[in-house]
């Protein structure tokens, strides 16, 4: 016959066992998406902003996310082959050449494309300012829009691609090219981090301001409009602006 005390002890023991079982049971992990970022190994404002925005936006949709840096051309190959779940930071036109990728149709960040030179006499303003000029121009391989813009205004014999941003800047500093075209952020990062190597390099002008987007592999096509809706809401409620300010402040030491 059970007494009240024995019943209470049994209930307490049962509750303790349940609590221990719940504590020992693994929490169901969320699905994880891996996005390629076409940016070699450099870090800075854009990378940090994409990390902050993607963590929040994909988190609202029930996903964890990891952004991995790849050289731009390899990032395309990885995404096209489905080895990653998409790309972070590509232009609006990028999907035209990569039909297996679906754009989340809301701008994440705007990247400034700039020209760099060692010749202070070279002053540029937009792509057309390169027309009918004798300059040897280099750009980073894998940045398709940059390549297509340059091909319209620079003769093939004067145009070349660098396998990486570092090689492009080195080629310019060594006098093997007259102009190197890349994001303003990257060029400034190189000049700030290695001032002795690039002491003769300066920004020669802006080429274009490019809105950048998230792209998802077609197996996640249904997720793209949902992601775009989350990003629009984040823009509306000021979250994107707050993350932009946070990324700017956190990356500021790298720019000094």
Secondary structure as GFF3:
##gff-version 3
##sequence-region A 1 256
A	DSSP	alpha_helix	4	24	.	.	.	ID=ss1
A	DSSP	beta_strand	31	38	.	.	.	ID=ss2
A	DSSP	alpha_helix	45	60	.	.	.	ID=ss3
A	DSSP	beta_strand	63	70	.	.	.	ID=ss4
A	DSSP	alpha_helix	72	80	.	.	.	ID=ss5
A	DSSP	beta_strand	86	91	.	.	.	ID=ss6
A	DSSP	alpha_helix	94	97	.	.	.	ID=ss7
A	DSSP	beta_strand	101	117	.	.	.	ID=ss8
A	DSSP	three_ten_helix	127	130	.	.	.	ID=ss9
A	DSSP	beta_strand	137	140	.	.	.	ID=ss10
A	DSSP	alpha_helix	144	153	.	.	.	ID=ss11
A	DSSP	three_ten_helix	156	158	.	.	.	ID=ss12
A	DSSP	beta_strand	159	162	.	.	.	ID=ss13
A	DSSP	alpha_helix	165	173	.	.	.	ID=ss14
A	DSSP	beta_strand	179	183	.	.	.	ID=ss15
A	DSSP	alpha_helix	184	193	.	.	.	ID=ss16
A	DSSP	beta_strand	202	217	.	.	.	ID=ss17
A	DSSP	three_ten_helix	218	220	.	.	.	ID=ss18
A	DSSP	alpha_helix	221	236	.	.	.	ID=ss19
A	DSSP	alpha_helix	239	255	.	.	.	ID=ss20
###
